[in-house]
Amino acid sequence: MAKGSPQVPDEEKNGTVNVPGPKVVALGGGHGLYASLSALRRVTDRLTAVVTVADDGGSSGRLRKELGVLPPGDLRMALAALCGDDEWGQTWRDVVQHRFRSQGDLRDHAVGNLLIVALWELLGGDEPGSTVAGLDWVGRLLGAHGRVLPMAAVPMDIVAEVRGADPSDPDAVSRVKGQAACAKTPGTVLGVSLVPSDPPACPEALSAVEDADWVVFGPGSWFTSVLPHLKVPALARALTGARARRAVALNLAPQPGETDDFSPQAHLEVLEAHAPDLRVDVVLADRGVVDDPAALDKAVQELGGRLVLADVAAADGSPRHDPALLAQAFVQIFGR
């Protein structure tokens, strides 16, 4: 098999804008990053996703444990989000997202996870660049409208400081290890760290951040998908020092187990606590879920930014972003 990343063609692609937009780097993982990428690919054709690689549950966790690879699940979801709206894009999106329904060893494995890991092995396993090259090849197959990169070159574990994880001692602070455990822990998550504490950042991710016009944080699981990027030292330095403007897209609802009872401004306070030197230019929130716009606006100003309220929620009332409405909000933000 040919080594290295494929050359992605520059032809016009269905599902994205037809003129060059700003260079945008979107950070996160899982369903939150899927939402932002589904919107951003409609806004710009210069889009890079930098994805959390700490998953230790489900299909990703099994592949990580058996083969020692980066957990591919959040990377797969990002690639699926970048598929176009034509028949090719939607078919391949469904293929890579498909999970086997057997009762055997393949049960619940996602096809895209296996495809990504197979390419990593064929391209040289631990050879430098093989991880990114494998993702580029999958992106080419899918006709992805953007590039997907891991935030770090090695798999890692998230460790959360949690108050009240033991219901019998609600004031005690304990450590919970692993993304799956952190996402479901009882109690209040106070902060997160990574093991290893200084993982090597993906060089291509650093370059993308340094070259970006905009960096977008969120929406997504705050402690297990968004904040971990700021705990990779080299990536955190790039994010705080980059010339890019920075936007934060807030969630539509607290996430059970991670941010129960969090107000929108509490998310920003936690962000500031994890990255005191990070300045934010814009915070985007759905106007229908903000109970106290004045308090949120104050929190945004303390980060150096301005608040944008827009209707970005899905019409069915679920806590999901509507891709078209979210895209319109990003057009407004990037255009100023």
N, C-alpha and C positions, 0 to 999 in steps of 0.2 A: 504493500500500500504506500502511496505517496506520503512523504513526511511533510510536516509543517502545516500551517493553516492554509485553507483554500483561499483563492482570491475571490472575494464576494463581488458579484457584478453590480454595476452602478445604475442599471436600467430602472426606469420608473416602475414602482411596485404598487399594487392595489392595496389600499388600506392605509396609506400614509400620504402626507402632503407631497406635491410634485416639485416644490422648490426647496432649496436648502433652508433649514431652520437653524435655531441655535444648537450648539453642541451641548447636549444634556446628559448628565450622569444621574441615574436613579439608584438609590440605595435601599436595601431591605431584603425581604424574603417572603416566601409563601404567598398567601392570598392577597396581602396588602400590596406587595410589589407587582403581582399580577394585575391588580386594578390600576396602578399608576402607569405601568407599561402599556396596558390596553388603551389608555388615554393618550399617553405621550407619543406613541407611534403614529397617531393621527395628526400630531402637531409638528414633528420634526423628523427628518430622515437621517439625523446625526445623533443617534441615541445609544447609550451604553448602560447596561444594568450591571451593578456590582452587588454580588449576592452573598448573604450570610452562608457559611458552610460549617454549621455546628449541629445539624440535625443528628439525633441518635436514635430515632424511633422509626417504626414502620419499615417499608422497603429500603429507604435510605440507610437506616441504622443497620439493617441486616447486611447490606452490601459493604458498608463501611467496616463492619466487624469482620466479615469473611475475607475481604480483599484488601483492606487497609487503604481504601480510596477516599477521596472527598465524598461526602454524602451528596448524591446527585439530585435529590428531589426538588429542592428550591431552584436549582439551576435549570432543571427540566421545566418547571412551571414558568420561569421567566422566558424561556425559549418559546413555550406554547403561547404566552401572552403576546409575543412579537409576531405571531403568524398573521398573515393578511386575511381579509374578509372574502377572498375569492375561494373557489372550490378547492384549489390546491392547499391553501393555507388552512382552511377549516378542516379538511380531511386529515392533514398531518397533525394538526392540533389535537384532534380526537384520538389519533393513533398513539401519539406519545403520552397522552394522558390516560389511556386505557389501562385498567388493572385486571390481571388475570383472576378468574373466579373459581379456580380449582381448589381442591382440598389438600393438595400436595405442596411441594417445596416452592412452586411458583405462586402460591396464593398471595394475592394483594401486591405482588410486584408490579410496578408501572413499566410499561413497554419502553418509555423514554429513558427511565433509569438504566435499564439493561443496555439500551443502545449507546448511551453516553459512556458507560463503563467499558463496553466492548471496544469503542473507539479509543479510549484511553489505553487499553492494553495493546491494541494493534499499532498505536503510534509510539509506543515505547515505554509505557508505564511511568516510571519515575524520571525519565529524561526531561531536561528543562524544556518547557514550552509545550509538552505533550498534552497537558490538561487543557490549556487554552486552545490548542489546535483541534482537539477533539470536539470542544464546544463550537468552534467555528465551523467544523464540518457538519455537525448537526444543524446549526443555524442555516447553512447553505441548503441542506436538504429540505428544510422547512420553509425556505424563502423568508427567513426571519428579517423583520425590518429594524435591525439594530444588532448589537453585539452583547453577549452575555459573558461575564467574567466572575470568578470567585474573588471574595475579598481577601483571601489568604491562600497560600500555597500548600497548606497542610490542614487536615481536619482538626477541630478543636472542640473543647467542651465549655459550655456556659456554666458559671457558678453564680447563684443568686444568694444575696443576703436577705433573709426572710424573717420578718417579725410575726410570731404567732403561728408558725408552721405546725407546732404542737398545740392543739386546742386546749390541752390541760394547763399550758403555761403561755398565755397570750402575749406576755411581755418579753418573752425570751427571743433572742435573735439567733438563728441557725443558718447553716449553709446547705443549699440544695444544689446538687450537681446534675447537669445534663439538660439539654433543651426541652425534651419531652417532660421531664419532671418539673422543670421551672415553669413551664406553661400551665401545668395543672396544680401547682402547689397551693394549699390553703395558706391563709395568712396574707401579709402585705409585703410585696417585694420592695426592698429599699434600694437595691442597686445590683449591678452585675459585673463580673470580671470574666476573664478567659483563662483557660489552661490549654496550651502554654500561654504565659502572660505576654510574651513578645513574639508572636508568630510572624513568619516572613510574609509580608504583604505581596499580593500578586503584582509584578512589575507593570503589566499592562493596565491594571486598575489604577495604579499611581499615575501613570501617564495620562490616562483618560481624565482623571480629576484635575491634573495640572493644566490640561488643555481645554477644560470645559468652560462654557459660558454660564451654565446653571447647574447646580447640584440640588437634587430633590431628595429629601428625607421623608419616608412614610408615604402613604399610611401603612399600617401593619402592626404586628405584635411588638409593642414598644420595647420591652426588655429583651426579647429573644430574637428579633429580626432587625430592628432599627438601631438601637444603641450599641450592639456588638461592634459595628463598624468603627465606632469611636474608641474602642478598647484595643484595636490593632494599632500599636504606636506609630508606625510609618504611615499608615492610612490616615490616622487622626491628624498627624502633622500636615499631610497633604490637604486634608479637608479644611483645616483652620487657616492654612497659609495660601490657599489657592486664590487666584484672581477671580474665580467664578462667584456669581451671586448665589445665595443659598435660600431655598424655599423648603418649608415644612408643611406637609399635607397631613392634617389631623384626622384621626379616626372618627367614625360616625357613632361609635358606642364603646364603652369600656369593654375590655376583654376579660371574660371570667378567668380567674386564676392569676392574672397578671396585673390588671389595672382596675379591679373592682372599685367602684365609687370614685374613680379619678375624674376630676373635672378637666375640660380642655386645657386650662392653664396649668394644672398639675403635671400634665405631660411635658409642658415646656420647662417647668421647674426641674423635673428629672433630667431633661435633656441638658440644661445648663449645669446641673450638678455633675454630670458625666463628662462634660466638655466645657469647662469654664471659659476657654478662650474662643469658642465658636460663636461667631456673629451670624445672625440670621437676618435676611433682607425682607422676606415675606413669609407670613403664616396664613395658610388657606384652611378655612373651616366651613362646614355647611351651616348656613344661617338657621336651619331648622332645629339644630341640636345644641346651639349655644344659648344657655339660659341667662348668662351674665356677660353680654358683649363688652361692657366697660371693664370688667375684671380681666377678661381675656386680652383686650386691647392694651391694658397696662402691662400685662406679662409679656406681650409681644414687643412693646416699646423698650422694656428692660433688656431685651435681647438685641436691640438696635434695629428692629424691623417694623413693618406695617402690617396690619391685619386686613385680609381680604375675605369677606363673607360672600358665599355664592351658593346656589342650589346645585349640589353635586350628588345627592343621594338618589338611589334607584326609586322609581315611582311605586314599586310594590310594597314599600314600607320596610323592607329588610335593611339591615345595616351594611349595605353594599353601595359602592360608588357606581354611578352610571358613567360608562366610558365616554360617551359623547358630551355629557355635561361637564365631566371633569376635564376633558380636552378643551372645552370652551373656557373654563377657568384658567387653565394653563396658558392659553393664547392671550388672555387678558394680562396675566402676570408677566409673561415673557415680553409682551409688546411694550411695556412701560420702562 
